[in-house]
Amino acid sequence: MSDDARFAASWLALREPVDARSRAERLNELAVAWLAERRAATRRPLKVLDLGTGSGSNLRYLGPRLAMPQHWTLVDQDAALLDIAMADVAPYEAEARCVDMGRWGGRPGELAAWLDGTDLLTASALLDLMSHPWVTTLAEAASRHRVAVLMALSVNGDWRLDIHGPASREWTREDQRVRRVYRDHQATDKGVGQALGGQAPAVMASALEACGYRLYLADSPWVLQGPDDRALGEALLDGWRSAACEQAPEAADAIRDWHAARLACWRRGELTIRVGHRDLLALPGPITPTGVARR
Ligand SMILES: C[S@@+](CC[C@H](N)C(=O)[O-])C[C@H]1O[C@@H](n2cnc3c(N)ncnc32)[C@H](O)[C@@H]1O
């Protein structure tokens, strides 16, 4: 497993409540309407395939909102994270599969077998790690099986730090430079070829649209500022520093100075951290919902 595709359970636990409050509820409602029709036709529990499950955040968020009997297949390459996920699946049926999804590129038959009988293909916080060919292969396979696709919390490459209080000032050149270096790091190989990083939501949307899907897109940004967000904000700033230093070692001293200054502001409660994400729902069927911007 590539180190850049390895995620600590503690990091996933920190982000889970913020992910939940940031996700686009309206897309869930559209998905539920479509899936309820599908279930009326199949008369069996909904089959959900969750890619890059980690410790199970997507199931814990979506399960109660789908509000139907469900069978989840949880896929990840990290067996320890899958164990955590499987410890908390009630009241749903669930099975865990420890698999490197990178290998699906060369084995489309294996992906087809996974999708057979699936009603909803979903993932959260995954797509930016994956490559353009991988996403295209996934979209094509999903369309062949006419499954609904719900991809939540794909980073779109935007983040900004707003300083308020006595140290208030505009978005600075150092912030922009670190963001640029960090974006370059997001686009490095995470084990499945060159990662899409902030391009992920747009690439997935185009791939699904090319397969005839109807798309619904909504922003799901993190806005971090209160005491409840303190630990996640610190972990995020630390992560940006490490990634940027790895990407641009020649600028490491300046990056560390930037980090120390921003961390001090964050600890004084004088910083708002915004991280852009996009949620995407793609439906193959004829239901025509209203009230959400279609692409
Ligand atoms: C950012 S975490 C998101 C976890 C979870 N979906 C959530 O929202 O908390 C990405 C997950 O994708 C998994 N992953 C990354 N690359 C993978 C691959 N090639 N095959 C299988 N799992 C992979 C990682 O192990 C990790 O659990």
PDBQT file of the ligand as one rigid body, heavy atoms in Angstrom, charges set to zero:
ROOT
HETATM    1  C1  LIG A 301      -9.568   9.535   2.885  1.00  0.00    +0.000 C 
HETATM    2  S1  LIG A 301      -9.924   7.892   3.295  1.00  0.00    +0.000 S 
HETATM    3  C2  LIG A 301     -11.707   7.928   3.317  1.00  0.00    +0.000 C 
HETATM    4  C3  LIG A 301     -12.310   6.861   4.167  1.00  0.00    +0.000 C 
HETATM    5  C4  LIG A 301     -13.829   6.928   4.332  1.00  0.00    +0.000 C 
HETATM    6  N1  LIG A 301     -14.512   6.761   3.077  1.00  0.00    +0.000 N 
HETATM    7  C5  LIG A 301     -14.245   8.209   5.014  1.00  0.00    +0.000 C 
HETATM    8  O1  LIG A 301     -14.960   9.009   4.393  1.00  0.00    +0.000 OA
HETATM    9  O2  LIG A 301     -13.853   8.405   6.170  1.00  0.00    +0.000 OA
HETATM   10  C6  LIG A 301      -9.591   6.976   1.790  1.00  0.00    +0.000 C 
HETATM   11  C7  LIG A 301      -9.710   5.468   1.946  1.00  0.00    +0.000 C 
HETATM   12  O3  LIG A 301      -9.462   4.871   0.683  1.00  0.00    +0.000 OA
HETATM   13  C8  LIG A 301      -8.663   3.711   0.860  1.00  0.00    +0.000 C 
HETATM   14  N2  LIG A 301      -7.908   3.480  -0.373  1.00  0.00    +0.000 N 
HETATM   15  C9  LIG A 301      -7.054   4.328  -0.989  1.00  0.00    +0.000 A 
HETATM   16  N3  LIG A 301      -6.551   3.760  -2.110  1.00  0.00    +0.000 NA
HETATM   17  C10 LIG A 301      -7.091   2.521  -2.187  1.00  0.00    +0.000 A 
HETATM   18  C11 LIG A 301      -6.947   1.425  -3.102  1.00  0.00    +0.000 A 
HETATM   19  N4  LIG A 301      -6.126   1.498  -4.151  1.00  0.00    +0.000 N 
HETATM   20  N5  LIG A 301      -7.662   0.306  -2.884  1.00  0.00    +0.000 NA
HETATM   21  C12 LIG A 301      -8.491   0.190  -1.801  1.00  0.00    +0.000 A 
HETATM   22  N6  LIG A 301      -8.649   1.199  -0.896  1.00  0.00    +0.000 NA
HETATM   23  C13 LIG A 301      -7.962   2.343  -1.079  1.00  0.00    +0.000 A 
HETATM   24  C14 LIG A 301      -7.773   4.044   2.058  1.00  0.00    +0.000 C 
HETATM   25  O4  LIG A 301      -7.289   2.868   2.699  1.00  0.00    +0.000 OA
HETATM   26  C15 LIG A 301      -8.725   4.862   2.935  1.00  0.00    +0.000 C 
HETATM   27  O5  LIG A 301      -9.406   4.056   3.848  1.00  0.00    +0.000 OA
ENDROOT
TORSDOF 0
